[in-house]
Amino acid sequence: MSDTNTILDLINAGIQAENVRQKAIASNFANFETPGYRRLDVKFEEVLAACSGSDEGDLSLAEPEIYEPKQTPVNANGNDTSLETEVGEMIKNSLRHKAYIRLLSKKYNQIELAIGTR
């Protein structure tokens, strides 16, 4: 697999992971006051690092995983979501998503320059 395809696959995997993470954050917001609800998070960077040792270019294994971290304090109704935490996660997620989109745009610009379509 060419380096360009590998880079595009990595960017695509990152964008998909951020989409899954956004859904988890939205679920956490929606269940902010639901008794017994435990916040959700997404493992992607760890999964991607584990896949880096596998066959070159095999990103099919790099699927983001939704999980319950269960590391945050639980309030009186058994819920562990925090508005401050979720807003912070939403901002970080948005910034990562924008970075992936900018990288993708730059990569396509390089391809267009290389094939002379500009």
MIDO-875676 format. One line per 4 residues: number of its first residue (from 1); their letters; for each residue x, y, z negated of N, C-alpha, C, O. Coordinates in steps of 0.05 Angstrom, whole numbers. Layout:
<kedos>
NUM) a) X,Y,Z,X,Y,Z,X,Y,Z,X,Y,Z; ...
</kedos>
This chain:
<kedos>
1) msdt) 17,-23,0,0,0,0,18,25,0,38,25,-14; 11,45,16,27,69,17,25,86,-8,6,83,-23; 45,103,-12,44,120,-35,20,139,-35,9,145,-56; 13,148,-11,-11,166,-9,-36,152,-18,-52,163,-33
5) ntil) -40,127,-9,-64,112,-17,-63,107,-47,-84,109,-60; -40,101,-58,-38,96,-87,-45,122,-102,-60,120,-122; -35,145,-94,-41,170,-107,-71,176,-105,-83,184,-125; -82,173,-82,-111,178,-78,-127,159,-95,-148,167,-107
9) dlin) -119,134,-97,-133,114,-114,-131,122,-144,-151,120,-158; -108,132,-153,-105,140,-180,-123,165,-186,-135,166,-207; -123,184,-168,-140,208,-171,-169,199,-172,-184,209,-189; -177,182,-154,-205,172,-154,-212,158,-180,-234,163,-191
13) agiq) -194,141,-190,-199,127,-215,-202,147,-238,-219,144,-255; -186,168,-238,-188,189,-258,-214,204,-257,-226,209,-278; -223,211,-233,-249,224,-230,-271,207,-240,-289,216,-254; -271,181,-233,-292,163,-242,-291,160,-273,-313,159,-285
17) aenv) -268,160,-284,-266,158,-313,-277,183,-327,-291,180,-347; -272,206,-315,-283,230,-327,-313,232,-324,-327,243,-342; -324,220,-303,-353,219,-300,-365,201,-322,-386,208,-333; -353,178,-327,-362,160,-348,-360,174,-375,-378,172,-392
21) rqka) -337,188,-380,-333,202,-405,-354,224,-409,-363,228,-431; -362,237,-387,-382,258,-389,-409,246,-398,-423,258,-414; -415,223,-388,-440,209,-396,-439,202,-425,-460,204,-439; -416,193,-435,-414,186,-463,-417,210,-481,-430,209,-501
25) iasn) -405,233,-472,-408,258,-487,-437,267,-488,-447,275,-508; -451,264,-465,-479,272,-463,-496,254,-482,-514,264,-495; -489,229,-483,-503,211,-502,-499,219,-531,-517,218,-547; -474,227,-537,-468,236,-564,-484,261,-571,-494,263,-593
29) fanf) -486,280,-552,-502,304,-557,-531,297,-561,-544,307,-579; -542,280,-544,-570,273,-545,-577,258,-571,-600,260,-580; -558,244,-582,-564,229,-607,-552,242,-632,-547,228,-652; -547,267,-630,-534,282,-652,-548,277,-679,-534,275,-699
33) etpg) -574,276,-679,-589,273,-704,-603,246,-707,-619,242,-724; -596,227,-690,-607,200,-691,-595,185,-714,-571,181,-715; -612,176,-733,-601,161,-756,-587,135,-746,-597,120,-730; -563,131,-757,-548,106,-751,-533,106,-725,-519,87,-719
37) yrrl) -535,128,-710,-521,129,-684,-491,132,-688,-483,149,-705; -475,117,-674,-446,120,-675,-437,131,-648,-446,122,-627; -419,151,-650,-410,165,-625,-396,145,-607,-383,126,-615; -398,152,-581,-384,136,-560,-360,151,-550,-359,175,-550
41) dvkf) -340,136,-541,-317,147,-528,-309,129,-505,-321,107,-502; -290,138,-489,-282,122,-466,-252,117,-467,-236,135,-472; -244,92,-463,-216,84,-460,-210,83,-430,-222,67,-416; -192,100,-421,-184,98,-393,-154,99,-391,-142,83,-377
45) eevl) -142,118,-404,-113,121,-402,-99,96,-411,-79,87,-399; -109,83,-433,-97,58,-442,-100,36,-422,-82,20,-418; -124,34,-410,-130,14,-390,-113,18,-366,-102,-2,-355; -110,43,-357,-93,49,-334,-64,42,-340,-50,31,-322
49) aacs) -54,47,-364,-27,40,-371,-23,10,-370,-2,0,-362; -42,-5,-380,-41,-34,-380,-40,-45,-351,-27,-65,-346; -54,-31,-333,-55,-40,-305,-30,-34,-290,-24,-46,-269; -14,-15,-300,10,-7,-286,30,-29,-283,47,-29,-265
53) gsde) 28,-48,-301,46,-71,-300,37,-93,-281,51,-112,-276; 12,-90,-271,1,-111,-254,10,-106,-225,26,-89,-220; -2,-121,-206,6,-118,-178,4,-89,-169,-15,-75,-177; 22,-80,-153,23,-52,-144,-3,-45,-129,-12,-60,-111
57) gdls) -14,-23,-137,-38,-13,-124,-64,-27,-132,-85,-21,-121; -63,-45,-151,-87,-60,-160,-101,-44,-182,-98,-49,-205; -116,-24,-173,-130,-7,-192,-159,-17,-198,-174,-4,-213; -166,-40,-187,-192,-51,-192,-195,-58,-221,-218,-60,-231
61) laep) -173,-63,-235,-174,-70,-263,-176,-45,-281,-181,-48,-305; -172,-22,-270,-172,3,-285,-200,15,-287,-205,37,-279; -218,0,-299,-245,9,-304,-246,22,-331,-237,10,-351; -258,46,-333,-261,59,-359,-279,42,-377,-299,31,-368
65) eiye) -272,40,-403,-288,24,-422,-301,42,-442,-287,59,-454; -327,39,-446,-341,54,-467,-339,38,-493,-344,14,-493; -333,52,-514,-331,38,-540,-339,57,-563,-341,82,-558; -343,47,-586,-349,62,-610,-323,64,-627,-315,43,-638
69) pkqt) -311,87,-629,-286,89,-644,-289,83,-674,-270,71,-686; -311,89,-686,-317,85,-714,-294,94,-732,-287,81,-752; -282,117,-725,-260,128,-741,-268,155,-753,-252,167,-768; -292,165,-747,-301,190,-757,-319,186,-782,-332,166,-783
73) pvna) -319,205,-800,-336,202,-824,-366,201,-817,-375,215,-799; -380,185,-831,-409,182,-827,-423,200,-847,-416,202,-870; -444,214,-836,-459,232,-854,-482,217,-868,-483,192,-866; -499,231,-882,-519,218,-899,-538,199,-884,-548,179,-895
77) ngnd) -544,205,-859,-563,188,-844,-549,167,-827,-561,154,-810; -523,162,-832,-508,141,-818,-498,149,-791,-488,132,-776; -500,174,-783,-492,184,-757,-464,196,-760,-458,209,-781; -447,192,-740,-420,203,-742,-413,223,-720,-389,229,-715
81) tsle) -433,235,-707,-428,255,-687,-424,282,-699,-436,288,-720; -408,298,-686,-402,325,-695,-404,344,-671,-391,338,-650; -419,365,-673,-422,383,-651,-395,395,-643,-389,398,-619; -378,402,-662,-352,413,-656,-335,394,-641,-322,401,-621
85) tevg) -335,369,-649,-319,348,-635,-329,344,-607,-313,343,-588; -355,343,-603,-366,338,-577,-362,361,-558,-356,358,-534; -364,386,-568,-358,409,-552,-329,409,-543,-322,414,-520; -311,403,-562,-283,401,-555,-277,379,-534,-262,384,-516
89) emik) -290,356,-537,-286,334,-518,-297,342,-491,-286,335,-470; -320,357,-491,-332,365,-465,-313,385,-451,-310,384,-426; -301,403,-465,-282,422,-453,-258,408,-442,-249,413,-420; -246,389,-458,-223,374,-448,-230,358,-423,-215,357,-404
93) nslr) -253,346,-424,-262,329,-401,-266,347,-376,-258,339,-354; -277,370,-380,-282,388,-357,-255,397,-345,-252,399,-321; -236,403,-362,-209,412,-353,-195,389,-338,-182,394,-317; -197,365,-348,-185,342,-334,-198,337,-307,-184,332,-288
97) hkay) -224,340,-307,-239,336,-282,-231,356,-261,-226,350,-238; -228,381,-269,-220,403,-251,-191,397,-241,-185,402,-217; -174,387,-258,-147,381,-250,-146,359,-229,-132,361,-209; -162,338,-233,-164,317,-213,-174,327,-187,-163,319,-166
101) irll) -194,344,-187,-205,354,-162,-185,372,-148,-182,371,-124; -170,388,-163,-149,404,-151,-127,387,-139,-117,392,-117; -119,366,-153,-99,347,-142,-109,334,-116,-94,332,-97; -134,326,-116,-145,314,-92,-146,333,-69,-139,326,-46
105) skky) -153,358,-74,-154,378,-53,-126,383,-42,-123,385,-18; -106,385,-60,-79,390,-50,-69,366,-34,-55,370,-14; -76,342,-42,-67,318,-27,-79,318,0,-66,312,20; -105,324,3,-118,325,29,-106,348,46,-103,345,70
109) nqie) -99,370,34,-86,392,49,-59,383,60,-52,389,83; -44,367,44,-18,356,53,-22,338,77,-7,338,96; -43,321,75,-49,302,97,-56,317,122,-47,310,144; -73,338,120,-80,354,143,-56,368,155,-54,369,180
113) laig) -38,378,139,-14,390,149,3,370,163,15,376,184; 5,346,152,22,325,164,12,316,192,28,310,209; -14,315,195,-25,306,220,-31,329,239,-39,324,262; -27,353,230,-29,376,248,-57,384,255,-61,394,278
117) tr) -76,380,237,-103,388,243,-109,417,236,-131,427,241; -90,431,225,-94,459,218,-83,477,239,-84,502,236
</kedos>
